């Protein structure tokens, strides 16, 4: 059995709405806001597992924490930048030899322990 592709669009809007306990109109609104971009085939919106996770995160921000749409947009952008930086660091770590890697990790630990 292979690894499940979280980017593969498999869910229609009614299924996602039921999974998340929201009205399909809420998902359409989040699409208009740019919080999620489902794949489209003809007139059908298809959501991936990754989309569902992102929507669940947006719902927790809005419903549980009371974050407004502008706040959600900022948080999603910051999260995306953080993930990009994480991937960049992982790429850099692969290029470093083992001694340099340990030194770099220690420097990062010291930086974050000062906060």
Backbone bond lengths (Angstrom), bond angles and torsions (degrees), N, CA, C in turn:
res aa  C-N    CA-C-N  psi(-1)  N-CA   C-N-CA  omega(-1)  CA-C   N-CA-C  phi
1 X - - - 1.443 - - 1.524 109.32 -
2 X 1.352 118.09 130.37 1.447 122.39 -177.68 1.516 112.03 -84.50
3 X 1.321 114.17 171.86 1.453 120.49 177.66 1.526 108.70 -73.63
4 X 1.315 116.21 134.43 1.454 122.07 -179.88 1.529 109.67 -68.72
5 X 1.326 116.72 130.63 1.457 122.05 178.60 1.523 108.84 -84.26
6 X 1.325 116.61 109.75 1.462 121.52 -176.30 1.524 112.31 -72.07
7 X 1.338 116.95 -11.64 1.460 120.70 179.99 1.532 112.41 -93.66
8 X 1.321 117.07 -8.26 1.457 122.07 -178.24 1.529 109.67 -70.22
9 X 1.350 118.35 119.18 1.466 120.29 179.28 1.533 111.12 -72.92
10 X 1.334 115.57 121.36 1.468 119.18 -175.99 1.526 114.45 -135.04
11 X 1.338 118.21 -19.22 1.467 120.72 -173.71 1.525 111.53 -105.66
12 X 1.336 116.12 135.64 1.465 120.45 173.36 1.525 108.52 -83.08
13 X 1.310 116.69 163.79 1.463 121.86 -172.68 1.524 112.67 -58.95
14 X 1.331 117.82 -38.50 1.471 119.54 -178.56 1.529 111.37 -65.17
15 X 1.319 116.93 -36.19 1.465 120.86 179.15 1.532 109.78 -69.52
16 X 1.322 117.30 -43.65 1.459 120.93 179.68 1.529 110.21 -64.02
17 X 1.330 116.64 -43.00 1.465 120.46 178.31 1.521 110.74 -58.75
18 X 1.320 116.61 -42.99 1.467 120.46 178.59 1.531 111.09 -66.99
19 X 1.330 116.70 -42.78 1.463 121.01 179.45 1.534 111.47 -57.67
20 X 1.339 115.54 -39.15 1.463 120.86 -174.58 1.529 112.82 -96.24
21 X 1.318 116.59 -7.28 1.460 120.07 178.84 1.514 113.97 71.13
22 X 1.333 116.10 36.56 1.464 120.73 178.56 1.530 109.41 -129.47
23 X 1.317 115.19 167.73 1.466 120.98 177.13 1.532 108.30 -79.81
24 X 1.323 118.07 144.55 1.473 119.73 177.62 1.533 113.17 -53.62
25 X 1.328 117.07 -29.97 1.467 120.37 179.21 1.533 111.01 -62.55
26 X 1.322 116.89 -32.30 1.465 120.77 176.75 1.525 109.79 -62.86
27 X 1.326 116.21 -42.04 1.468 119.84 179.19 1.521 110.96 -66.69
28 X 1.333 116.90 -37.78 1.469 120.20 177.13 1.529 110.30 -63.86
29 X 1.344 116.14 -40.19 1.462 120.36 178.59 1.534 110.16 -63.09
30 X 1.332 117.24 -44.23 1.457 120.59 178.88 1.529 111.02 -63.35
31 X 1.317 116.30 -32.48 1.466 119.50 175.62 1.531 109.77 -67.29
32 X 1.336 117.60 -45.07 1.469 120.83 178.46 1.527 111.07 -60.09
33 X 1.333 116.89 -36.14 1.464 121.44 179.22 1.530 111.94 -73.67
34 X 1.337 117.21 -13.43 1.461 121.19 179.74 1.516 113.90 86.24
35 X 1.350 116.91 11.92 1.465 120.45 -179.85 1.520 111.74 -72.39
36 X 1.321 116.56 -25.58 1.462 122.01 178.46 1.521 107.66 -150.25
37 X 1.319 115.93 145.82 1.467 120.36 179.20 1.534 107.93 -128.22
38 X 1.339 116.34 89.93 1.467 118.50 179.39 1.522 110.71 -68.41
39 X 1.303 115.82 153.18 1.454 120.58 175.92 1.508 108.03 -73.98
40 X 1.313 116.78 149.04 1.464 120.55 180.00 1.518 110.29 -120.46
41 X 1.319 114.04 135.76 1.452 120.45 170.61 1.512 105.41 -125.28
42 X 1.313 115.12 113.02 1.467 122.25 -171.88 1.519 107.65 57.43
43 X 1.321 119.64 -115.69 1.466 121.63 -178.92 1.528 111.90 -103.88
44 X 1.307 117.04 4.99 1.463 121.94 -173.88 1.529 110.88 -94.74
45 X 1.340 116.30 130.08 1.461 121.14 173.28 1.524 107.55 -87.81
46 X 1.328 116.14 130.30 1.454 120.65 176.59 1.527 108.92 -120.92
47 X 1.334 115.07 126.37 1.453 122.01 -177.70 1.522 110.47 -105.55
48 X 1.328 115.22 143.49 1.463 121.18 176.50 1.527 109.16 -93.20
49 X 1.311 115.77 171.20 1.467 120.70 174.70 1.537 109.45 -61.06
50 X 1.313 116.30 -38.16 1.464 121.49 177.20 1.534 110.96 -61.83
51 X 1.333 116.78 -41.96 1.470 121.33 176.67 1.524 110.79 -60.96
52 X 1.337 116.54 -44.08 1.460 121.21 -179.17 1.534 110.01 -62.62
53 X 1.322 116.94 -42.39 1.473 120.63 178.05 1.528 110.75 -62.38
54 X 1.321 116.28 -42.50 1.471 120.98 179.31 1.530 110.17 -63.96
55 X 1.333 116.68 -44.27 1.465 120.63 178.30 1.522 111.22 -62.56
56 X 1.305 116.94 -40.23 1.460 121.00 178.17 1.535 110.10 -62.18
57 X 1.319 116.76 -39.86 1.462 121.74 177.02 1.532 110.29 -63.37
58 X 1.341 116.83 -45.56 1.463 121.47 178.78 1.530 110.25 -60.65
59 X 1.324 116.49 -43.54 1.461 120.30 179.22 1.526 111.62 -62.90
60 X 1.319 117.02 -39.42 1.468 118.99 178.88 1.524 110.37 -67.33
61 X 1.324 117.58 -35.78 1.462 120.38 177.17 1.525 110.98 -64.63
62 X 1.330 116.52 -45.53 1.462 120.37 -174.72 1.525 112.64 -77.91
63 X 1.314 116.94 -46.11 1.467 119.94 -174.53 1.521 113.38 -83.09
64 X 1.314 117.74 -43.28 1.462 120.58 -175.67 1.522 112.60 -85.66
65 X 1.332 116.08 -35.84 1.462 119.30 -175.11 1.527 113.69 -106.62
66 X 1.337 116.98 -8.75 1.461 120.35 177.45 1.514 114.93 72.05
67 X 1.320 117.57 24.25 1.466 121.58 179.97 1.531 108.74 -75.78
68 X 1.346 116.38 134.66 1.466 119.25 178.29 1.535 110.67 -81.88
69 X 1.343 116.15 175.78 1.476 121.00 -175.06 1.531 112.38 -59.67
70 X 1.330 116.52 -41.24 1.474 119.27 179.65 1.533 110.00 -64.12
71 X 1.318 116.67 -39.59 1.456 120.83 178.01 1.514 111.71 -65.00
72 X 1.330 115.81 -41.54 1.467 120.23 177.96 1.522 109.62 -60.64
73 X 1.316 116.66 -44.03 1.463 120.86 179.91 1.524 110.97 -59.58
74 X 1.315 116.94 -44.91 1.472 121.26 179.44 1.526 110.36 -63.73
75 X 1.324 116.61 -45.28 1.469 120.72 -178.83 1.527 110.74 -62.92
76 X 1.340 117.08 -43.26 1.467 120.14 179.48 1.526 111.27 -63.35
77 X 1.337 116.65 -40.09 1.469 120.07 178.36 1.531 110.99 -65.54
78 X 1.331 116.61 -43.25 1.467 120.50 178.76 1.528 110.51 -64.03
79 X 1.318 115.75 -40.19 1.465 120.44 179.03 1.532 110.33 -62.96
80 X 1.327 115.73 -42.45 1.469 120.53 179.47 1.527 110.66 -64.14
81 X 1.320 116.88 -41.79 1.472 120.42 177.70 1.523 110.85 -64.81
82 X 1.328 116.35 -41.20 1.466 120.58 178.31 1.517 111.74 -61.44
83 X 1.341 115.95 -42.09 1.464 119.88 178.57 1.521 110.60 -65.39
84 X 1.337 116.87 -39.27 1.466 120.46 178.71 1.530 110.23 -64.52
85 X 1.332 116.72 -41.83 1.467 120.19 177.34 1.522 111.29 -64.24
86 X 1.322 116.83 -39.22 1.466 121.11 178.16 1.525 110.39 -60.73
87 X 1.325 116.49 -45.15 1.473 120.41 179.04 1.526 110.82 -64.21
88 X 1.330 116.11 -38.93 1.464 120.69 178.87 1.529 110.33 -63.42
89 X 1.339 116.66 -43.26 1.463 120.45 178.45 1.528 111.02 -64.25
90 X 1.322 117.06 -40.85 1.466 120.16 178.58 1.525 110.62 -61.85
91 X 1.333 116.41 -40.31 1.467 120.41 177.19 1.527 110.74 -63.56
92 X 1.316 116.42 -43.47 1.467 120.30 179.37 1.522 110.71 -64.11
93 X 1.319 117.28 -40.82 1.465 121.26 -179.08 1.532 110.71 -62.23
94 X 1.310 117.24 -35.66 1.469 120.32 178.83 1.528 111.43 -65.48
95 X 1.331 116.33 -26.67 1.455 120.55 -178.53 1.529 113.19 -84.12
96 X 1.321 117.18 -21.08 1.458 121.05 -178.70 1.523 111.29 -80.73
97 X 1.329 115.71 147.32 1.465 117.10 173.18 1.529 108.52 -76.01
98 X 1.322 117.44 171.02 1.468 122.23 -171.45 1.534 112.90 -59.63
99 X 1.341 118.69 -44.39 1.471 120.95 -179.74 1.525 111.00 -64.38
100 X 1.314 116.17 -43.87 1.466 120.33 178.85 1.526 110.23 -64.58
101 X 1.304 116.52 -36.04 1.456 121.89 -179.45 1.530 110.46 -63.21
102 X 1.337 116.93 -46.81 1.465 120.76 179.08 1.533 110.75 -62.50
103 X 1.337 117.20 -41.57 1.459 121.35 178.82 1.529 110.36 -62.33
104 X 1.317 116.60 -44.92 1.464 121.71 179.80 1.523 110.84 -62.84
105 X 1.337 117.30 -44.76 1.461 121.25 179.07 1.526 111.09 -60.84
106 X 1.320 116.76 -39.83 1.461 121.21 179.28 1.527 110.62 -65.57
107 X 1.307 117.27 -41.66 1.462 120.78 178.07 1.534 110.74 -62.61
108 X 1.314 116.56 -41.88 1.472 120.79 178.87 1.526 109.63 -63.36
109 X 1.329 117.48 -43.61 1.479 121.21 178.08 1.529 111.33 -58.53
110 X 1.328 115.53 -43.83 1.476 119.52 -179.98 1.522 111.11 -63.90
111 X 1.319 116.74 -41.17 1.469 120.47 179.64 1.527 110.05 -60.49
112 X 1.333 117.56 -46.97 1.455 120.39 -176.38 1.528 112.70 -77.29
113 X 1.305 118.40 -20.48 1.467 119.39 178.52 1.535 110.92 -78.60
114 X 1.337 117.61 -15.85 1.462 121.94 178.36 1.514 112.27 -79.36
115 X 1.328 117.35 -18.02 1.482 120.88 -176.51 1.494 112.09 -71.47
